[in-house]
Amino acid sequence: MTIRALIFDLDGVIVDTARYHYIAWREIARELGFRFTEKENERLKGVSRMQSLDILLQVGGLQLTQHEKEQLAEKKNAHYLTYIERMTAGEVLPGVLPFLAEAKEMKLRVALGSASKNAPLILEKTMLSPFFDCIVDGNDVNAAKPDPEVFLKAAQLLEVKPEECLVFEDAEAGVEAARRAGMWCVGIGSPQVLSAANLVIPGFSGFSVRDILEKFNSK
C-alpha cells in the first residue's frame, strides 16, 4: 500500500477560522434573542452551514421556515466574511507551511476537502492556494460529512484510488467521512475525541510528511 495523495480539511487543520465561525453564529443567536456558548459551538465542528444553523436553532428552542433559515445562513456568512476578508498568511497554523512544501517537493497530490463554502477565498488570503492541486468544498457536494462525498470527489479529481489517500481531519465527522471513503486518516487534536483515526497528532509542528508516510506505507 502506497500513499499517493494528501487531503486536508481546512478549519482547525491548516488555518484556525473556528473562532470566526463562532463569533458569527453567536451574533446570529444574539439577534434571535438567546445566548450561544463556546461549549455549544463544539457541536458545530465539521458540519455544514445549514446543519450548524439547525443545531443553533435547537439550542435556542426555535423553529423557522426554510426561507427564514436560508436568510439567516446568508446573514451568518456575511458576518463571517467580514472577518476572513482580513485574514493573512500569519494565520496559517504552526508547521502547516513546511508540511505542505514537503508534500509538493515529494510530488504528492494535494487536495482540500472542506465543508466551508469560502475555502478558495481563505486559501487566497493566506497564500496557500499554490500548494493545492484541487479544492472540493461545500459548493461542490450535496452531502456533508460524515458522508464521504467530499473526499471521494477529491480522490477522483486527483486521479487516485481512495486507499491511496491520507486525510487530515480535526473533527469526528471528518474522520468518519474519511474512513467511510476507504481512506487512511490522521486526526489533528485529541486522541480521545478522534479515536477512530489511524493516527492522531496534536498539530503539524515537529512532524514531517516522510515520518508520517512511513507509518502508513509500512502497513
Secondary structure, 3 states (H helix, E strand, C coil): CCCCEEEECCECCCECCHHHHHHHHHHHHHHHCCCCCHHHHHHHCCCCHHHHHHHHHHHHCCCCCHHHHHHHHHHHHHHHHHHHCCCCHHHECCCHHHHHHHHHHCCCEEEEECCCCCHHHHHHHCCCHHHCCEEECCCCCCCCCCCCHHHHHHHHHHCCCHHHEEEEECCHHHHHHHHHCCCEEEEECCCCCCCCCCEEECCCCCCCHHHHHHHHHCC
